Amino acid sequence: MGCEVWGERYASCTDPLTRRYMEISEKKQSLVCLAADKTTMGEMFELLEKVAPFIAVLKTHVDLIDDWNMEDWLRFCKLANENDLLIFEDRKFADIGKISKKQMGGVYDIRSWADLVTSHLISGPDIVDGLQGGWESVNRSGSVLLLAQMSSRGNLLLPDYCKNVVELGRVHTGVLGFIGNGSDAEGIKSLRNLVGENKMIWTPGVNIAVGDGDLGQRYGDPRQAILAGSDCIIVGSGIHQSPDPGAAAMQYSKVSWSAFCER
């Protein structure tokens, strides 16, 4: 499958998961990752059925699910896969490599169903090797998104730290890309200049209704985030709190794809 809109970035990309994301996004004409921040399995299934045609990635917090059990979760993941969705567990790992590898297992066994996970790099680059070791232990492959920026007020991911994260992550084959701050278009532009074109930038903190949210969250315009250099907008409440999540997901997909084609 070719990717005309991604062009040279697709042609020169050697990472299978990055290529898979490009293929899905072009097929669905959507650069939307849904942050499915629900708390019951019933809500997760209901939301997935409504939005699946309009999103490319499903972002989860598995430990938010009050009635979680592995049987239902694997059934949910199977349904997501059948709908051409990558599954992205937003775990934000931060421990040493040895512990992070073990955390990929445990009761949730993230390594067995997640295609992507997030990680801080505060403990050093060995954490990426540990996470990759988790997937390898069950004969699966996956990739890591490193947090280079955050969209919450007062966060401590300052420019010097961001620069160090990018320098280390750019050369690691286990890193798909970086999490940027979708509420700050200028910050995304700066991050894109650091990252270059070989790695992805995915951005939370976007909402068509821009401004401040709950508990320090800030929102920027999704179109501006894409034009500034984001390759994927991560949308939560703008979709799952909408009276019509399917219609909202369609709107975000159209905005994201139109901006990407313009870029």
C-alpha positions in Angstrom: 0.0 0.0 0.0 1.4 3.4 -0.9 0.9 6.7 0.9 0.7 9.5 -1.6 0.1 12.3 0.9 2.9 11.2 3.2 5.1 11.1 0.2 8.9 10.9 0.8 8.4 10.4 4.6 6.6 7.1 3.9 9.0 6.1 1.1 12.0 6.5 3.3 10.6 5.2 6.5 11.9 1.8 7.7 9.9 1.5 10.9 7.0 -0.9 10.3 4.7 0.7 13.0 5.3 4.2 11.7 4.4 3.0 8.2 1.3 1.3 9.5 0.2 4.5 11.1 0.7 6.4 7.9 -1.3 3.8 6.0 -4.2 3.8 8.4 -4.3 7.6 8.5 -4.4 7.9 4.7 -7.0 5.1 4.4 -9.3 6.8 6.9 -8.2 10.4 6.0 -7.7 11.1 9.7 -4.8 12.0 12.0 -6.9 11.5 15.1 -6.0 9.5 18.1 -8.9 9.1 20.5 -8.1 9.3 24.2 -10.8 6.9 25.4 -10.8 8.0 29.0 -13.8 5.9 30.1 -14.1 3.9 33.3 -16.2 0.8 32.4 -15.9 -1.8 29.7 -19.4 -1.1 28.5 -18.5 2.5 27.9 -15.4 1.6 26.1 -17.2 -0.8 23.7 -20.0 1.8 23.1 -17.5 4.6 22.3 -15.4 2.4 20.0 -18.4 1.4 17.9 -19.3 5.0 17.4 -15.9 6.5 16.5 -13.9 3.7 14.9 -14.4 4.8 11.2 -13.0 8.3 12.0 -9.9 7.6 14.1 -6.5 6.0 13.4 -5.4 5.3 16.9 -7.1 4.4 20.2 -5.3 5.6 23.3 -6.1 3.9 26.6 -5.4 4.1 30.3 -6.1 0.5 31.2 -5.9 1.2 34.9 -8.9 3.6 34.7 -11.3 0.7 34.0 -13.3 -0.1 37.2 -14.6 -3.4 35.9 -11.5 -4.5 34.0 -10.9 -8.1 33.3 -8.5 -9.7 30.8 -11.1 -11.6 28.8 -13.3 -8.5 28.0 -10.2 -6.4 27.4 -8.7 -8.8 24.8 -12.1 -8.9 23.2 -12.1 -5.1 23.1 -8.6 -5.0 21.6 -9.6 -7.5 19.0 -12.5 -5.3 17.9 -10.1 -2.3 17.8 -7.7 -4.2 15.6 -10.5 -5.4 13.3 -11.4 -1.7 12.8 -7.9 -0.8 11.7 -6.8 0.9 14.9 -3.4 1.0 16.6 -3.7 0.6 20.3 -1.7 3.0 22.4 -1.4 2.5 26.2 -0.6 5.9 27.7 1.3 4.4 30.6 4.0 7.1 30.9 6.7 4.7 32.1 9.4 6.4 34.0 11.4 3.7 35.9 14.7 2.0 35.1 14.9 -0.4 32.1 14.7 -3.6 34.2 11.6 -2.5 36.1 9.9 -1.1 33.0 10.3 -4.4 31.2 8.6 -6.1 34.1 5.8 -3.5 34.2 5.0 -4.4 30.5 3.8 -7.7 32.0 2.0 -7.9 35.3 -1.7 -8.1 35.7 -2.5 -5.9 32.7 0.2 -7.6 30.4 0.5 -4.5 28.3 3.1 -6.1 26.1 0.5 -8.6 24.8 -2.0 -6.1 23.3 -0.5 -2.6 23.1 1.2 -1.4 19.9 2.5 1.8 21.5 3.3 3.1 24.9 4.4 6.5 26.3 7.5 6.9 28.4 9.4 9.7 30.1 13.2 9.6 29.7 14.0 10.9 33.1 15.6 7.6 34.1 17.8 7.5 30.9 17.6 5.8 27.5 17.8 2.2 29.0 14.0 2.5 29.6 13.4 2.2 25.9 15.4 -1.0 25.7 13.4 -2.3 28.7 10.1 -1.6 27.1 11.3 -3.2 23.8 12.4 -6.2 25.8 8.8 -6.5 27.1 7.4 -6.9 23.6 10.3 -9.2 22.6 9.5 -11.5 25.5 6.2 -12.3 23.9 7.3 -12.3 20.3 5.6 -9.0 19.5 6.9 -5.7 18.3 5.9 -2.2 19.4 7.2 1.3 19.7 7.6 4.1 22.2 6.5 7.7 22.2 8.8 9.8 24.4 7.3 12.8 26.3 9.2 15.8 25.0 6.5 18.3 26.0 3.3 18.3 28.0 0.2 20.5 27.7 -0.6 20.9 31.4 0.1 24.1 33.2 3.3 24.3 35.2 4.8 21.1 33.9 8.6 20.6 34.3 9.5 19.4 30.8 11.5 22.6 30.0 13.3 23.4 26.8 16.7 21.9 27.8 15.1 18.7 28.9 13.1 18.5 25.7 16.2 19.0 23.7 18.0 16.1 25.5 15.0 13.8 25.0 14.9 14.5 21.3 18.7 14.0 20.9 18.5 10.6 22.6 15.2 9.5 21.0 16.1 10.5 17.4 18.8 7.8 17.2 16.8 4.9 18.9 15.1 2.5 16.6 12.6 1.6 19.4 11.2 5.2 19.4 8.4 6.0 17.0 8.5 9.7 18.0 7.6 12.3 20.6 4.7 13.7 22.5 4.4 17.5 22.0 2.2 20.2 23.4 -0.8 20.6 21.2 -1.9 23.8 23.0 1.2 25.7 21.9 1.7 25.9 18.1 5.0 27.7 18.4 6.2 25.0 20.7 5.3 22.4 18.2 7.2 24.3 15.5 10.3 24.4 17.7 9.9 20.7 18.4 9.6 19.8 14.7 12.8 21.7 14.1 14.6 19.6 16.7 13.0 16.3 15.6 13.3 16.6 11.8 11.2 14.5 9.6 12.3 10.9 10.5 10.3 10.7 13.7 6.7 11.4 14.5 5.2 14.2 16.7 1.9 13.4 18.4 0.1 16.1 20.3 -2.5 16.0 23.1 -4.0 19.3 24.4 -6.1 20.0 21.4 -9.8 20.8 21.2 -11.9 22.7 18.7 -13.1 24.7 21.8 -9.7 26.1 22.7 -8.9 27.4 26.2 -8.4 26.0 29.7 -9.9 22.7 30.9 -10.0 21.0 34.3 -7.1 20.6 36.6 -4.5 22.6 34.6 -5.2 21.2 31.2 -4.9 23.6 28.3 -6.3 23.2 24.8 -5.1 24.5 21.4 -6.7 24.5 18.0 -6.2 21.1 16.2 -5.8 22.7 12.8 -3.0 24.9 14.1 -1.3 22.0 15.8 -1.2 20.0 12.5 0.0 23.0 10.5 2.8 23.6 13.1 4.1 20.0 12.6 2.0 17.6 14.5 1.5 14.2 12.8 -1.3 13.1 15.1 -3.8 15.0 17.3 -4.8 13.2 20.5 -8.4 14.2 21.3 -10.2 13.2 24.5 -13.1 15.2 25.9 -13.7 16.9 22.6 -15.0 13.5 21.3 -16.0 11.3 24.2 -17.9 14.0 26.1 -19.7 15.2 23.0 -23.5 14.4 22.8 -22.6 12.7 19.5 -19.1 11.2 19.7 -19.3 9.8 16.2 -20.1 13.2 14.7 -17.4 14.8 16.8 -14.8 12.3 15.7 -15.8 12.9 12.1 -15.3 16.6 12.5 -11.9 16.2 14.1 -10.9 13.8 11.3 -11.9 16.3 8.6 -10.1 19.2 10.3 -6.9 17.1 10.8 -6.8 15.7 7.3 -7.5 19.0 5.6 -4.8 20.7 7.6 -2.3 17.9 6.9 -3.0 18.1 3.2 -2.5 21.9 3.4 0.8 21.4 5.2 
